[in-house]
Amino acid sequence: MRKPSNKEKILAQAQLRLDAGTFDEMTVRELCQAAGVSIGSFYHYFQSIDDLIIEFYLSNAQRVETLRQNQLQNLAVWDALRTYLEFQIQGTLNTPVKRLKYIYTYNINHTRLPLERQRTVIRELLEKAQAQGQMKMEFECEAIVNHFFILVIGNMIRYCIEDGHYDLRGNLSCQVEHLIQLIAVSDASF
C-alpha cells in the first residue's frame, strides 16, 4: 500500500479543519505541523491558503465534468438536467454543513470559478434543448440558466442556513420540475 503524498496529507488535514469549522483560524504552519510535512512542502504545492481552497473547488468541478461527459451525454435533455441537479444535491448532502458554509462564504468573497462551471453545464443542457426543439422559443436560454442557477444556489444556501435541517432534495426537485414544465415544449419527453 502506498504512502500518501505530502500534498494528500495537507489536503486531508485541511479537509478535517473544514469539517470542524476551524479552517479559517488555521495558519500554514499549524496545517503543516498537523500533516507532518514541512512548510516548504506546502508552498511546493500551493501559493497560499486560498490556493488550497481552490484545489477543493477544482476537484469538485472535475467530478462535475466527468459526470457530464460520462452520464449526461446519453440521456434525454430533461433527464440529463435532472441527473446533473441530483448530482449537485447528493454532493451537498454528502458534505458536512460546516464545510459547505465555509465554501459558499469563500466562493462569494473570493472566486466564482466553481459556480461558473455549474452555470456552464446548465447552459449547455438548455442550449441542447433549444437546438432539439424541446424548449419553448419565447424563453431566452441565458434567462433560464439564471433561474436554474438561482434555484440551485438558493436552496443550497438555505440548507446551510438551516444547518442541514432543510429538505434540499424535495424542495429543489419540486422547483426544478415546475421550471421544466414551464419551459419545455408540451410534447417534449419528460
C-alpha positions as a Markdown table, in Angstrom:
| # | Residue | x | y | z |
|---|---|---|---|---|
| 1 | Met | 0.0 | 0.0 | 0.0 |
| 2 | Arg | 1.5 | 3.3 | -1.0 |
| 3 | Lys | 2.0 | 6.1 | 1.5 |
| 4 | Pro | 0.1 | 9.3 | 1.0 |
| 5 | Ser | 2.0 | 12.1 | -0.7 |
| 6 | Asn | 2.7 | 15.4 | 1.2 |
| 7 | Lys | 0.0 | 17.0 | -0.9 |
| 8 | Glu | -2.5 | 14.4 | 0.1 |
| 9 | Lys | -1.5 | 14.8 | 3.8 |
| 10 | Ile | -2.0 | 18.6 | 3.5 |
| 11 | Leu | -5.4 | 18.2 | 1.8 |
| 12 | Ala | -6.5 | 15.6 | 4.4 |
| 13 | Gln | -5.7 | 17.9 | 7.3 |
| 14 | Ala | -7.3 | 20.9 | 5.5 |
| 15 | Gln | -10.4 | 18.8 | 5.0 |
| 16 | Leu | -10.5 | 17.9 | 8.7 |
| 17 | Arg | -10.4 | 21.6 | 9.6 |
| 18 | Leu | -13.1 | 22.5 | 7.1 |
| 19 | Asp | -15.3 | 19.8 | 8.6 |
| 20 | Ala | -14.6 | 21.0 | 12.1 |
| 21 | Gly | -15.3 | 24.6 | 11.1 |
| 22 | Thr | -11.8 | 25.7 | 12.2 |
| 23 | Phe | -10.2 | 26.2 | 8.8 |
| 24 | Asp | -10.4 | 30.0 | 8.7 |
| 25 | Glu | -8.5 | 30.2 | 12.0 |
| 26 | Met | -5.7 | 27.9 | 10.8 |
| 27 | Thr | -2.2 | 29.0 | 9.7 |
| 28 | Val | 0.0 | 27.3 | 7.2 |
| 29 | Arg | 2.4 | 26.4 | 10.0 |
| 30 | Glu | -0.3 | 24.7 | 12.0 |
| 31 | Leu | -1.6 | 22.9 | 9.0 |
| 32 | Cys | 1.9 | 21.6 | 8.1 |
| 33 | Gln | 2.5 | 20.5 | 11.7 |
| 34 | Ala | -0.7 | 18.6 | 11.8 |
| 35 | Ala | 0.0 | 17.0 | 8.4 |
| 36 | Gly | 3.6 | 16.1 | 9.4 |
| 37 | Val | 5.1 | 18.0 | 6.5 |
| 38 | Ser | 7.4 | 21.0 | 6.1 |
| 39 | Ile | 6.2 | 24.5 | 5.3 |
| 40 | Gly | 8.3 | 24.2 | 2.1 |
| 41 | Ser | 6.2 | 21.2 | 1.1 |
| 42 | Phe | 3.0 | 23.3 | 1.5 |
| 43 | Tyr | 4.5 | 26.1 | -0.7 |
| 44 | His | 5.7 | 23.5 | -3.2 |
| 45 | Tyr | 2.0 | 22.6 | -4.0 |
| 46 | Phe | 0.1 | 25.8 | -3.0 |
| 47 | Gln | 0.9 | 29.5 | -3.1 |
| 48 | Ser | -1.4 | 30.3 | -0.3 |
| 49 | Ile | -4.3 | 29.0 | 1.8 |
| 50 | Asp | -6.6 | 30.4 | -0.9 |
| 51 | Asp | -4.9 | 28.1 | -3.4 |
| 52 | Leu | -5.7 | 25.2 | -1.2 |
| 53 | Ile | -9.4 | 26.1 | -1.2 |
| 54 | Ile | -9.4 | 26.4 | -4.9 |
| 55 | Glu | -7.9 | 22.9 | -5.1 |
| 56 | Phe | -11.0 | 21.6 | -3.3 |
| 57 | Tyr | -13.3 | 23.5 | -5.7 |
| 58 | Leu | -11.4 | 22.3 | -8.8 |
| 59 | Ser | -11.7 | 18.6 | -7.7 |
| 60 | Asn | -15.4 | 19.1 | -7.4 |
| 61 | Ala | -15.5 | 20.8 | -10.8 |
| 62 | Gln | -13.6 | 17.8 | -12.2 |
| 63 | Arg | -16.2 | 15.4 | -10.8 |
| 64 | Val | -19.0 | 17.5 | -12.5 |
| 65 | Glu | -17.1 | 17.4 | -15.8 |
| 66 | Thr | -16.7 | 13.7 | -15.6 |
| 67 | Leu | -20.4 | 13.2 | -14.8 |
| 68 | Arg | -21.3 | 15.4 | -17.8 |
| 69 | Gln | -19.1 | 13.5 | -20.1 |
| 70 | Asn | -19.9 | 10.1 | -18.9 |
| 71 | Gln | -23.5 | 10.2 | -17.9 |
| 72 | Leu | -25.3 | 13.2 | -19.3 |
| 73 | Gln | -24.4 | 12.6 | -23.0 |
| 74 | Asn | -26.6 | 9.6 | -23.5 |
| 75 | Leu | -29.7 | 11.0 | -21.7 |
| 76 | Ala | -32.6 | 12.9 | -23.0 |
| 77 | Val | -32.0 | 16.6 | -22.2 |
| 78 | Trp | -34.5 | 17.0 | -19.3 |
| 79 | Asp | -33.3 | 13.7 | -17.8 |
| 80 | Ala | -29.8 | 15.0 | -18.1 |
| 81 | Leu | -30.7 | 18.2 | -16.3 |
| 82 | Arg | -32.4 | 16.2 | -13.5 |
| 83 | Thr | -29.4 | 13.9 | -13.3 |
| 84 | Tyr | -27.0 | 16.8 | -13.1 |
| 85 | Leu | -29.0 | 18.6 | -10.4 |
| 86 | Glu | -29.3 | 15.3 | -8.4 |
| 87 | Phe | -25.5 | 15.1 | -8.6 |
| 88 | Gln | -25.3 | 18.6 | -7.1 |
| 89 | Ile | -27.9 | 17.7 | -4.4 |
| 90 | Gln | -26.1 | 14.5 | -3.5 |
| 91 | Gly | -22.7 | 16.3 | -3.3 |
| 92 | Thr | -24.3 | 18.8 | -1.0 |
| 93 | Leu | -25.9 | 16.2 | 1.3 |
| 94 | Asn | -22.6 | 14.3 | 1.4 |
| 95 | Thr | -20.6 | 17.4 | 2.5 |
| 96 | Pro | -20.6 | 18.5 | 6.2 |
| 97 | Val | -22.6 | 21.6 | 6.7 |
| 98 | Lys | -19.7 | 23.5 | 8.3 |
| 99 | Arg | -17.6 | 22.9 | 5.2 |
| 100 | Leu | -20.4 | 24.0 | 2.9 |
| 101 | Lys | -20.8 | 27.2 | 4.9 |
| 102 | Tyr | -17.1 | 27.9 | 4.5 |
| 103 | Ile | -17.0 | 27.0 | 0.8 |
| 104 | Tyr | -20.0 | 29.3 | 0.0 |
| 105 | Thr | -18.6 | 32.1 | 2.1 |
| 106 | Tyr | -15.2 | 31.7 | 0.5 |
| 107 | Asn | -16.7 | 31.5 | -3.0 |
| 108 | Ile | -18.8 | 34.6 | -2.6 |
| 109 | Asn | -15.9 | 36.6 | -1.2 |
| 110 | His | -13.0 | 35.3 | -3.4 |
| 111 | Thr | -13.9 | 33.4 | -6.6 |
| 112 | Arg | -16.7 | 32.5 | -8.9 |
| 113 | Leu | -14.9 | 29.7 | -10.8 |
| 114 | Pro | -16.8 | 26.6 | -9.5 |
| 115 | Leu | -20.1 | 28.4 | -9.6 |
| 116 | Glu | -19.5 | 29.4 | -13.2 |
| 117 | Arg | -18.7 | 25.8 | -14.1 |
| 118 | Gln | -22.2 | 24.8 | -12.8 |
| 119 | Arg | -23.8 | 27.5 | -14.9 |
| 120 | Thr | -21.9 | 26.2 | -17.9 |
| 121 | Val | -23.3 | 22.7 | -17.6 |
| 122 | Ile | -26.8 | 24.0 | -17.1 |
| 123 | Arg | -26.4 | 26.4 | -20.1 |
| 124 | Glu | -25.1 | 23.5 | -22.4 |
| 125 | Leu | -28.1 | 21.4 | -21.5 |
| 126 | Leu | -30.6 | 24.2 | -22.2 |
| 127 | Glu | -28.9 | 25.0 | -25.5 |
| 128 | Lys | -29.2 | 21.4 | -26.4 |
| 129 | Ala | -32.9 | 21.5 | -25.5 |
| 130 | Gln | -33.4 | 24.6 | -27.7 |
| 131 | Ala | -31.5 | 23.0 | -30.6 |
| 132 | Gln | -33.6 | 19.9 | -30.4 |
| 133 | Gly | -36.9 | 22.0 | -30.2 |
| 134 | Gln | -37.6 | 20.8 | -26.7 |
| 135 | Met | -37.7 | 24.2 | -25.1 |
| 136 | Lys | -40.2 | 26.9 | -25.9 |
| 137 | Met | -38.8 | 29.6 | -28.1 |
| 138 | Glu | -40.1 | 32.5 | -26.1 |
| 139 | Phe | -37.6 | 31.9 | -23.4 |
| 140 | Glu | -34.1 | 33.1 | -23.7 |
| 141 | Cys | -31.6 | 30.5 | -22.7 |
| 142 | Glu | -29.5 | 32.8 | -20.5 |
| 143 | Ala | -32.6 | 33.9 | -18.5 |
| 144 | Ile | -33.5 | 30.2 | -17.9 |
| 145 | Val | -29.9 | 29.4 | -16.9 |
| 146 | Asn | -30.1 | 32.2 | -14.3 |
| 147 | His | -33.4 | 30.8 | -13.0 |
| 148 | Phe | -31.9 | 27.3 | -12.6 |
| 149 | Phe | -28.7 | 28.6 | -11.1 |
| 150 | Ile | -30.6 | 30.7 | -8.6 |
| 151 | Leu | -32.8 | 27.7 | -7.6 |
| 152 | Val | -29.7 | 25.5 | -7.1 |
| 153 | Ile | -27.6 | 28.1 | -5.2 |
| 154 | Gly | -30.6 | 29.5 | -3.2 |
| 155 | Asn | -31.7 | 26.0 | -2.0 |
| 156 | Met | -28.1 | 25.1 | -1.1 |
| 157 | Ile | -27.6 | 28.3 | 0.9 |
| 158 | Arg | -30.9 | 27.7 | 2.7 |
| 159 | Tyr | -29.7 | 24.2 | 3.5 |
| 160 | Cys | -26.6 | 25.8 | 5.1 |
| 161 | Ile | -28.5 | 28.5 | 6.9 |
| 162 | Glu | -30.8 | 25.8 | 8.4 |
| 163 | Asp | -27.8 | 23.7 | 9.4 |
| 164 | Gly | -28.8 | 20.8 | 7.2 |
| 165 | His | -32.4 | 20.7 | 8.5 |
| 166 | Tyr | -34.0 | 21.6 | 5.2 |
| 167 | Asp | -35.4 | 19.1 | 2.7 |
| 168 | Leu | -33.0 | 20.1 | -0.1 |
| 169 | Arg | -33.8 | 17.2 | -2.4 |
| 170 | Gly | -37.5 | 17.5 | -2.0 |
| 171 | Asn | -37.7 | 21.3 | -2.4 |
| 172 | Leu | -35.2 | 21.7 | -5.2 |
| 173 | Ser | -36.5 | 18.7 | -7.2 |
| 174 | Cys | -40.1 | 20.2 | -7.0 |
| 175 | Gln | -38.9 | 23.6 | -8.0 |
| 176 | Val | -36.9 | 22.2 | -10.9 |
| 177 | Glu | -39.9 | 20.2 | -12.1 |
| 178 | His | -42.1 | 23.3 | -12.1 |
| 179 | Leu | -39.5 | 25.2 | -14.2 |
| 180 | Ile | -39.1 | 22.3 | -16.6 |
| 181 | Gln | -42.9 | 22.2 | -17.1 |
| 182 | Leu | -42.9 | 25.9 | -17.7 |
| 183 | Ile | -40.1 | 25.9 | -20.4 |
| 184 | Ala | -40.5 | 22.5 | -22.1 |
| 185 | Val | -42.4 | 22.1 | -25.3 |
| 186 | Ser | -45.6 | 20.2 | -24.3 |
| 187 | Asp | -44.8 | 17.2 | -26.4 |
| 188 | Ala | -41.1 | 17.0 | -25.2 |
| 189 | Ser | -40.1 | 13.9 | -23.3 |
| 190 | Phe | -40.2 | 14.5 | -19.6 |
